[in-house]
């Protein structure tokens, strides 16, 4: 019963509706698919904190769920959450570019991987929808300021739109 409360607190209830988790829950005779998601999250967090394959686990845990939700938006053509997931992928791309370029500095920051993981979870978690807010606060202003340069006639003269 306490595990169900934890799952609800962390917003993993929606994992009960993910088809491949349902399949594995039936296969392994687990009563709720959310239990599988909870175990994966706990193992991933332990690995990130202990430093065992943390880069791998961060990439897996921060790419799989958003990938599935983005596919859901595309396949169902329910574009209600499209801005959330497009914003998420823009932010992830920029973070990964910066991470690759400045890794030699960031590697020495204490708890860097854990903080990065928490940031990504905040971005995609259904209760926070932080990616959309972060995009509006940071990148939208940049886009508005440089929009005329991005779409200037000199810059796109070679493209046929």
GURO-760393 format. One record per residue: residue in three letters; x, y, z of N, C-alpha, C, O, CB in turn. Coordinates in steps of 0.1 Angstrom, whole numbers, padded with zeros to 4 digits, always signed. Glycine has a CB too. Layout:
ALAXYZXYZXYZXYZXYZ;...
***
This chain:
UNK+0008-0012+0000+0000+0000+0000+0009+0013+0000+0005+0022-0007-0009+0000+0012;UNK+0020+0013+0007+0028+0024+0008+0035+0026-0006+0038+0037-0010+0039+0023+0019;UNK+0038+0015-0013+0044+0016-0026+0035+0023-0036+0039+0031-0044+0048+0002-0031;UNK+0022+0020-0035+0012+0027-0043+0012+0042-0040+0010+0050-0050-0002+0021-0041;UNK+0013+0046-0028+0014+0060-0025+0026+0067-0030+0025+0078-0035+0013+0062-0009;UNK+0038+0060-0030+0050+0065-0036+0048+0067-0051+0053+0077-0056+0062+0056-0032;UNK+0043+0057-0057+0041+0057-0071+0032+0069-0075+0034+0076-0085+0035+0044-0077;UNK+0021+0071-0068+0012+0083-0070+0020+0096-0067+0018+0105-0075+0000+0082-0061;UNK+0028+0096-0057+0035+0109-0054+0045+0112-0065+0046+0124-0068+0042+0107-0040;UNK+0051+0102-0070+0061+0105-0081+0055+0106-0095+0062+0108-0105+0072+0094-0081;UNK+0042+0104-0095+0035+0106-0108+0037+0095-0118+0036+0096-0130+0039+0118-0115;UNK+0039+0083-0113+0042+0071-0121+0029+0063-0124+0029+0053-0130+0052+0062-0115;UNK+0017+0068-0120+0005+0061-0122+0002+0060-0137-0004+0050-0141-0007+0069-0116;UNK+0006+0070-0145+0003+0069-0159+0011+0057-0166+0008+0053-0177+0007+0082-0166;UNK+0021+0052-0159+0028+0041-0165+0020+0028-0165+0023+0018-0172+0041+0038-0156;UNK+0009+0028-0158+0000+0016-0158-0007+0015-0172-0012+0004-0175-0011+0018-0148;UNK-0006+0025-0180-0013+0025-0193-0003+0023-0205-0007+0022-0216-0020+0038-0196;UNK+0010+0021-0202+0020+0019-0213+0019+0005-0217+0022-0004-0208+0034+0024-0208;UNK+0017+0002-0230+0015-0012-0234+0026-0021-0231+0024-0032-0227+0012-0012-0249;UNK+0039-0017-0234+0050-0027-0232+0052-0030-0217+0056-0040-0213+0063-0021-0238;UNK+0049-0020-0208+0049-0023-0194+0038-0032-0189+0040-0041-0181+0049-0010-0186;UNK+0027-0031-0195+0016-0040-0193+0020-0054-0196+0017-0064-0189+0003-0036-0200;UNK+0026-0055-0208+0030-0069-0213+0040-0075-0203+0038-0087-0200+0037-0067-0227;UNK+0050-0068-0199+0060-0073-0190+0054-0076-0176+0059-0085-0169+0072-0064-0189;UNK+0045-0068-0172+0038-0070-0159+0031-0083-0159+0031-0090-0149+0029-0058-0155;UNK+0024-0086-0170+0017-0099-0171+0027-0110-0171+0025-0120-0165+0008-0099-0183;UNK+0037-0108-0179+0047-0119-0181+0054-0123-0168+0056-0135-0165+0058-0114-0191;UNK+0057-0113-0160+0064-0116-0147+0054-0116-0135+0058-0116-0124+0074-0105-0145;UNK+0041-0116-0138+0031-0117-0128+0032-0106-0117+0031-0108-0105+0031-0130-0121;UNK+0034-0094-0122+0034-0082-0113+0021-0075-0114+0016-0073-0125+0046-0072-0117;UNK+0015-0071-0103+0001-0066-0103-0001-0053-0110-0011-0050-0116-0004-0065-0089;UNK+0009-0044-0109+0008-0031-0116+0021-0028-0124+0032-0030-0120+0007-0020-0105;UNK+0019-0024-0137+0030-0020-0145+0039-0009-0139+0050-0007-0142+0025-0016-0159;UNK+0032+0000-0131+0039+0011-0125+0051+0006-0115+0060+0013-0113+0030+0020-0117;UNK+0049-0006-0110+0060-0012-0101+0072-0014-0109+0083-0011-0104+0055-0025-0095;UNK+0071-0018-0122+0083-0020-0130+0090-0006-0132+0102-0005-0131+0079-0026-0144;UNK+0082+0004-0136+0087+0017-0138+0094+0022-0125+0105+0028-0126+0076+0027-0142;UNK+0088+0020-0114+0094+0024-0101+0107+0018-0098+0117+0024-0094+0084+0022-0089;UNK+0108+0005-0101+0121-0003-0099+0131+0002-0108+0143+0004-0104+0118-0018-0101;UNK+0128+0005-0121+0138+0010-0130+0143+0024-0126+0155+0027-0127+0132+0011-0144;UNK+0134+0032-0121+0138+0046-0117+0147+0044-0105+0157+0051-0104+0125+0054-0113;UNK+0143+0036-0095+0152+0034-0083+0166+0029-0087+0176+0034-0082+0145+0025-0073;UNK+0166+0019-0095+0179+0013-0100+0187+0024-0107+0200+0025-0105+0177+0001-0109;UNK+0181+0031-0116+0188+0042-0123+0193+0053-0114+0205+0057-0115+0179+0048-0133;UNK+0185+0057-0104+0190+0067-0094+0202+0061-0086+0211+0069-0084+0178+0071-0085;UNK+0201+0049-0082+0212+0043-0074+0225+0043-0083+0235+0046-0078+0208+0029-0070;UNK+0223+0039-0095+0235+0039-0104+0241+0053-0107+0253+0055-0107+0232+0032-0118;UNK+0232+0063-0108+0236+0077-0110+0244+0082-0098+0254+0088-0099+0224+0086-0114;UNK+0238+0079-0086+0244+0084-0074+0257+0077-0071+0267+0084-0067+0234+0082-0062;UNK+0258+0064-0073+0270+0056-0071+0280+0058-0082+0292+0054-0080+0266+0042-0069;UNK+0276+0063-0093+0286+0066-0104+0288+0053-0113+0298+0053-0120+0299+0070-0099;UNK+0279+0044-0113+0280+0032-0121+0272+0034-0134+0260+0033-0134+0275+0019-0113;UNK+0279+0036-0144+0273+0038-0157+0263+0050-0158+0253+0049-0164+0266+0025-0161;UNK+0267+0060-0150+0257+0071-0149+0253+0078-0162+0242+0081-0164+0262+0081-0140;UNK+0263+0080-0171+0260+0086-0184+0250+0078-0192+0240+0083-0198+0272+0088-0192;UNK+0252+0064-0192+0243+0055-0199+0229+0056-0193+0219+0057-0200+0248+0041-0198;UNK+0227+0055-0179+0214+0055-0173+0207+0069-0175+0195+0069-0176+0216+0052-0158;UNK+0215+0079-0174+0209+0093-0176+0203+0093-0190+0191+0098-0192+0219+0104-0174;UNK+0210+0089-0200+0205+0090-0214+0193+0081-0215+0183+0085-0222+0216+0086-0224;UNK+0193+0069-0210+0182+0059-0212+0170+0065-0204+0159+0065-0210+0186+0046-0206;UNK+0172+0069-0192+0160+0073-0184+0154+0087-0188+0143+0089-0186+0164+0074-0169;UNK+0162+0095-0195+0157+0108-0199+0153+0108-0214+0149+0118-0219+0167+0119-0197;UNK+0155+0097-0221+0151+0097-0235+0140+0087-0238+0132+0089-0247+0163+0093-0243;UNK+0139+0076-0231+0129+0066-0234+0114+0071-0232+0106+0071-0241+0131+0053-0225;UNK+0111+0076-0220+0098+0081-0218+0094+0092-0227+0083+0092-0233+0096+0085-0203;UNK+0102+0103-0228+0099+0113-0238+0097+0109-0252+0089+0114-0259+0109+0124-0237;UNK+0106+0099-0256+0104+0093-0269+0091+0087-0271+0084+0089-0281+0115+0083-0272;UNK+0086+0079-0262+0073+0072-0262+0062+0083-0263+0053+0081-0270+0071+0063-0251;UNK+0063+0093-0254+0052+0103-0254+0052+0111-0267+0041+0115-0271+0054+0112-0242;UNK+0064+0114-0273+0064+0121-0285+0058+0112-0296+0050+0118-0305+0079+0125-0289;UNK+0061+0100-0297+0054+0091-0306+0039+0090-0304+0032+0090-0314+0060+0076-0305;UNK+0035+0091-0292+0021+0091-0289+0014+0104-0295+0003+0103-0301+0018+0090-0274;UNK+0021+0115-0293+0015+0128-0299+0015+0127-0314+0005+0131-0320+0024+0140-0295;UNK+0025+0121-0320+0025+0120-0335+0014+0110-0340+0007+0113-0349+0039+0116-0340;UNK+0014+0098-0334+0005+0088-0338-0010+0090-0336-0018+0087-0344+0009+0075-0332;UNK-0013+0096-0324-0027+0099-0321-0032+0112-0327-0043+0115-0327-0029+0099-0306;UNK-0022+0120-0332-0025+0134-0337-0032+0142-0327-0040+0151-0331-0033+0133-0350;UNK-0030+0140-0314-0035+0148-0304-0024+0158-0300-0015+0155-0292-0039+0139-0291;UNK-0025+0170-0306-0014+0179-0305-0015+0188-0293-0008+0199-0292-0013+0188-0317;UNK-0022+0184-0283-0024+0191-0270-0010+0193-0263-0008+0203-0258-0034+0185-0261;UNK-0002+0182-0263+0011+0183-0256+0022+0184-0266+0034+0183-0262+0013+0170-0249;UNK+0020+0188-0278+0030+0189-0288+0041+0200-0284+0053+0197-0286+0025+0193-0302;UNK+0037+0211-0279+0046+0221-0275+0055+0217-0264+0067+0219-0264+0039+0234-0271;UNK+0049+0209-0254+0057+0204-0243+0069+0195-0249+0080+0196-0244+0048+0195-0234;UNK+0065+0186-0258+0075+0176-0262+0085+0182-0272+0097+0178-0273+0069+0164-0268;UNK+0081+0191-0281+0090+0198-0289+0100+0207-0281+0112+0208-0284+0082+0207-0300;UNK+0094+0214-0271+0103+0221-0262+0113+0213-0255+0125+0216-0254+0094+0229-0252;UNK+0108+0201-0251+0117+0191-0244+0129+0188-0253+0141+0188-0249+0110+0179-0239;UNK+0126+0184-0265+0137+0180-0274+0147+0191-0278+0158+0189-0280+0131+0174-0287;UNK+0142+0203-0279+0150+0215-0281+0160+0217-0270+0172+0218-0271+0142+0228-0284;UNK+0155+0216-0258+0163+0218-0246+0173+0207-0244+0184+0209-0241+0154+0219-0233;UNK+0168+0194-0246+0177+0183-0245+0189+0184-0255+0200+0181-0252+0170+0170-0247;UNK+0186+0188-0267+0196+0190-0277+0207+0200-0273+0219+0197-0274+0190+0194-0291;UNK+0202+0211-0268+0211+0222-0264+0219+0217-0252+0231+0220-0251+0204+0235-0261;UNK+0213+0211-0242+0220+0206-0230+0231+0195-0234+0242+0196-0229+0210+0200-0220;UNK+0227+0186-0243+0237+0176-0247+0248+0182-0255+0260+0178-0254+0230+0165-0256;UNK+0246+0192-0263+0257+0199-0270+0266+0206-0260+0278+0205-0262+0251+0210-0280;UNK+0260+0213-0251+0268+0220-0241+0276+0210-0232+0287+0212-0228+0260+0229-0232;UNK+0269+0199-0229+0275+0188-0221+0287+0182-0228+0297+0180-0222+0265+0178-0218;UNK+0286+0180-0241+0297+0174-0248+0309+0184-0249+0320+0180-0248+0292+0170-0262;UNK+0306+0196-0251+0316+0206-0252+0323+0210-0239+0335+0211-0239+0310+0219-0258;UNK+0316+0210-0228+0321+0214-0215+0323+0203-0206+0324+0205-0194+0313+0225-0209;UNK+0322+0191-0210+0322+0179-0202+0335+0179-0193+0335+0175-0181+0322+0166-0210;UNK+0346+0183-0198+0359+0182-0191+0358+0191-0179+0366+0189-0169+0370+0186-0200;UNK+0350+0201-0178+0348+0210-0167+0336+0204-0158+0338+0203-0146+0345+0225-0171;UNK+0325+0201-0164+0313+0196-0157+0316+0183-0149+0309+0181-0139+0302+0195-0167;UNK+0325+0175-0154+0327+0162-0148+0332+0164-0134+0329+0155-0125+0338+0155-0156;UNK+0339+0175-0131+0344+0177-0117+0335+0184-0108+0338+0185-0096+0357+0185-0119;UNK+0323+0188-0112+0313+0194-0103+0307+0182-0095+0302+0172-0101+0303+0202-0111;UNK+0306+0184-0082+0300+0174-0074+0285+0172-0077+0278+0182-0079+0302+0177-0059;UNK+0280+0160-0078+0266+0157-0081+0261+0162-0094+0249+0164-0096+0258+0162-0070;UNK+0270+0165-0104+0266+0171-0117+0256+0162-0124+0246+0166-0128+0278+0173-0126;UNK+0259+0149-0124+0250+0139-0132+0237+0138-0125+0226+0137-0131+0257+0126-0133;UNK+0237+0138-0112+0224+0137-0104+0216+0150-0107+0204+0149-0109+0227+0136-0089;UNK+0222+0162-0106+0215+0174-0109+0209+0175-0123+0198+0179-0126+0224+0186-0106;UNK+0217+0170-0132+0213+0169-0146+0201+0160-0148+0192+0163-0155+0225+0165-0156;UNK+0202+0149-0141+0190+0139-0142+0178+0146-0136+0167+0144-0142+0194+0126-0134;UNK+0179+0152-0125+0167+0158-0118+0162+0169-0128+0149+0171-0129+0171+0164-0105;UNK+0170+0177-0134+0166+0187-0144+0158+0181-0155+0147+0186-0159+0178+0195-0149;UNK+0163+0170-0161+0156+0163-0172+0142+0158-0167+0132+0159-0174+0164+0152-0177;UNK+0142+0152-0155+0129+0147-0150+0119+0158-0148+0108+0157-0151+0131+0140-0137;UNK+0124+0170-0143+0115+0181-0142+0110+0186-0156+0098+0190-0157+0122+0193-0135;UNK+0118+0185-0166+0114+0189-0179+0103+0180-0184+0093+0185-0190+0126+0188-0189;UNK+0104+0167-0182+0094+0158-0189+0083+0153-0180+0073+0147-0185+0100+0147-0195;UNK+0084+0155-0167+0074+0150-0158+0060+0155-0161+0059+0168-0162+0078+0152-0143;UNK+0050+0147-0161+0036+0151-0165+0030+0162-0155+0022+0170-0159+0027+0140-0165;UNK+0035+0161-0143+0029+0171-0133+0035+0185-0134+0029+0195-0131+0031+0166-0119;UNK+0048+0186-0139+0054+0199-0139+0054+0205-0153+0052+0217-0154+0069+0197-0135;UNK+0055+0197-0164+0055+0202-0178+0065+0214-0178+0062+0224-0185+0041+0207-0182;UNK+0076+0213-0172+0086+0223-0171+0093+0227-0184+0097+0238-0185+0097+0219-0161;UNK+0093+0218-0193+0100+0221-0206+0093+0232-0213+0100+0241-0218+0100+0208-0215;UNK+0080+0232-0213+0073+0243-0220+0075+0256-0213+0077+0266-0219+0058+0240-0220;UNK+0075+0256-0200+0078+0269-0192+0092+0274-0194+0095+0286-0196+0075+0267-0177;UNK+0102+0264-0194+0116+0268-0196+0118+0273-0210+0125+0283-0211+0125+0256-0193;UNK+0112+0267-0220+0113+0272-0233+0108+0286-0234+0114+0295-0240+0106+0263-0243;UNK+0096+0288-0229+0090+0302-0230+0098+0312-0223+0099+0324-0227+0076+0301-0223;UNK+0104+0309-0212+0112+0318-0204+0126+0321-0210+0131+0332-0209+0114+0313-0190;UNK+0132+0311-0217+0146+0313-0221+0146+0314-0237+0151+0324-0242+0154+0302-0217;UNK+0142+0304-0243+0144+0303-0258+0135+0311-0266+0138+0315-0277+0144+0289-0262;UNK+0123+0312-0262+0113+0320-0269+0117+0335-0271+0116+0340-0282+0099+0320-0263;UNK+0123+0340-0260+0128+0354-0261+0139+0355-0271+0140+0365-0279+0132+0359-0247;UNK+0148+0345-0271+0159+0345-0281+0154+0344-0295+0159+0351-0304+0169+0334-0277;UNK+0144+0335-0297+0138+0334-0310+0132+0346-0315+0134+0350-0327+0128+0322-0310;UNK+0124+0353-0307+0118+0366-0311+0128+0376-0314+0127+0384-0324+0109+0371-0299;UNK+0139+0377-0306+0149+0387-0309+0157+0385-0322+0161+0394-0328+0159+0387-0297;UNK+0159+0372-0325+0167+0369-0337+0159+0364-0349+0165+0359-0359+0178+0359-0334;UNK+0146+0365-0348+0137+0359-0358+0140+0366-0372+0140+0359-0382+0123+0361-0354;UNK+0141+0379-0372+0143+0386-0384+0157+0382-0391+0158+0382-0403+0143+0401-0382;UNK+0167+0378-0383+0179+0374-0389+0178+0359-0394+0184+0356-0404+0191+0375-0378;UNK+0171+0351-0387+0169+0337-0391+0162+0336-0404+0165+0328-0413+0161+0330-0380;UNK+0152+0345-0406+0143+0344-0418+0146+0355-0428+0138+0358-0436+0129+0344-0414;UNK+0158+0361-0427+0161+0372-0436+0162+0367-0450+0166+0355-0453+0174+0380-0432;UNK+0159+0375-0460+0159+0371-0474+0172+0367-0479+0174+0358-0487+0153+0382-0483;UNK+0183+0373-0474+0196+0370-0478+0200+0356-0474+0207+0349-0481+0206+0381-0473;UNK+0196+0353-0462+0200+0340-0456+0193+0328-0462+0199+0317-0463+0197+0340-0441;UNK+0181+0330-0466+0173+0318-0472+0171+0319-0487+0163+0313-0493+0160+0317-0465;UNK+0179+0328-0493+0177+0330-0508+0180+0317-0516+0174+0316-0527+0186+0341-0513;UNK+0188+0308-0511+0191+0296-0518+0180+0285-0516+0180+0275-0523+0204+0291-0515;UNK+0171+0288-0507+0161+0278-0504+0148+0282-0511+0144+0293-0512+0158+0276-0489;UNK+0141+0272-0516+0128+0274-0523+0116+0271-0513+0113+0259-0511+0126+0266-0536;UNK+0110+0281-0507+0099+0278-0498+0086+0282-0505+0076+0281-0499+0101+0286-0485;
***
